[in-house]
Every structure is written in C-alpha cells, then in structure tokens.
Amino acid sequence: MSTEQQLGIVLARLDALTGDMSEVRTSTRDLAAAVNRLVLVEDRQINASQALDRAFVEIRRHDERLHSLEMAQPLQKQSSDLVRTIVGWVVSLAVGAGVAQLFNKPAIPDRPRQPAAEQRP
C-alpha cells in the first residue's frame, strides 16, 4: 500500500472519528438536559414528600386532640347533667316558694282595729 492510500485511509478514519465525536457531544448535551430534568423532578418529589410529612404530623396532632376530647366527653356529660339537675331543683324551689306565698296571703288584708274608746257612736 502506498503512502497516499494510507493517508486516504487515515483521513477517512479521521472523518469518521470527527463524526463520532460530534455524536458524542450531542449525546452529552442531551444527557445533561435529561439529568437537569431529573433534578427538577426529584426536587418536586422532595417538596411533595415534605408536604405529606407535614400533613401527617398535622393529622396526628388532630387525632391526639380528638382523642383527648373523646376521653373528656363522659366527664363533660356528667358535669352537664349535674348542672341541669341543680338548675331544675333551684327552679322547682323558686316556683314552690312562689306558689306557697300565693296560698299563704289572705284574700283581704286585715284592718287595724281601733280601740273601743276611740270608736264613734
């Protein structure tokens, strides 16, 4: 093989290598863009995960509060029933006292009597 043929082969291979390098650069750019998109997706997933964690903490707090209110409910009902009973007795006593006053009053008030000496003829 002559030098020109060898040179032609080297130039052909160099052209092929240049094309391959151009493809590698293009692929590297595409790969970098894909990695950037993956980073954005991962950031969004991290934010969503953190929001879910906050929501679960809030739900847990509400569950604890609800549980404490449910535990206090029987005592609340007992106190409410006691207050209603006391108010009922007070109202009954007040009505009874009022009725007793009505029946204890004379229909016509007593007139003061005048002494016999002062009476007129």
ABEGO torsion letter per residue (X at the ends): XBAAAAAAAAAAAAAAAAAAAAAAAAAAAAAAAAAAAAAAAAAAAAAAAAAAAAAAAAAAAAAAAAAAAAAAAAAAAAAAAAAAAAAAAAAAAAAAAAAAAAAABBABBBBBBBBAAABBX
